[in-house]
Amino acid sequence: MKRQNVNRVVLVGTGAVGCSYAYSFINQGIAEELVLIDVNEKRAEGEAMDLSHGIPFAPSPVNVWSGTYADCGKAELVVITAGVAQKPGETRLDLLAKNAKIFKDIIKQVMDSGFDGIFLIATNPVDILTYVTWKESGLPKERVIGSGTTLDSARFRYLLGQYFHVDSRNVHAAIIGEHGDTELPVWSRTSIGLDSINSLLAKNSNYSQQDLDEIFINVRDAAYHVIERKGATYYGIGMSLVRITNAILRNENSVLPVSVYLDGEYGHNDVFIGAPAIINRSGIREVREIELNSKEKEQFDHSVTLLKEAMSSVL
């Protein structure tokens, strides 16, 4: 029987991404318990101690400790950031073989605990590893979620906000498809406040589609630019994971572009890929199939094809 009114989140992986998630998690007061697990047990202990020392400044109390996979049995959510990180010059798909093997071992240990909650996956290549998690766990597809293109969409909204000189929170835009080189912008559904992109281009000659295309390229290649400069990306994805966690634990019914299982949506099946979905306490309430123009549909189909080809090597 689950405990009443106590939300436990287990984080597997206390590297830079995991700790960015944990830090943001505590500062937003999302849940009452946060358990850290890492193959390096002393690292997890040290991170738990360090984070705990800041609890007096948090918006609400959080019990943070380094634990074991047995702690997953009472968890509502297991967040996985463990795995080999992307190095300069590597694509996310280059990590596939290494991280798929790591994941199969992690998922087995989590499920052996009796876990019956929701998985949230961040490790790259996230779409394929979310599929691996679904297959290995045996959980319903609605309770296995990848971070997908949530971070890409945040980068997109931020750069569009800068370009149009508006608060990025008032930019309504999304990147969908693979979290990787074949992702695509949904220009046909992008708006700044209540103005569509097309209406803004028509009204103001200072704006151009060429500039917008350059913005998307910077979004698509953002991780490469950051990795080249500082070795890794972690703050943005950490905050993205917290946003998804909020949507789940607070039963928000929020629409976010996460990695979800397609079961006929967009004309595709048996693949996890970035697409808008309604998220609440049960996980994925609904995959929202938005209308794409012909070019966007062609790009999305290409993204699906690439993911399925890459998946075949590990499944």
Secondary structure, 3 states (H helix, E strand, C coil): CCCCCCCEEEEECCCHHHHHHHHHHHHHCCCCEEEEECCCHHHHHHHHHHHHCCHHHCCCCCEEEECCHHHHHHCCEEEECCCCCCCCCCCHHHHHHHHHHHHHHHHHHHHHCCCCCEEEECCCCHHHHHHHHHHHHCCCHHHEEECCCHHHHHHHHHHHHHHHCCCHHHEECCEEECCCCCCEECHHHCEECCEEHHHHHHHCCCCCHHHHHHHHHHHHCHHHHHHHHHCCCCHHHHHHHHHHHHHHHCCCCEEEEEEEEEECHHHCEEEEEEEEEEEECCEEEEECCCCCCHHHHHHHHHHHHHHHHHHCCCC
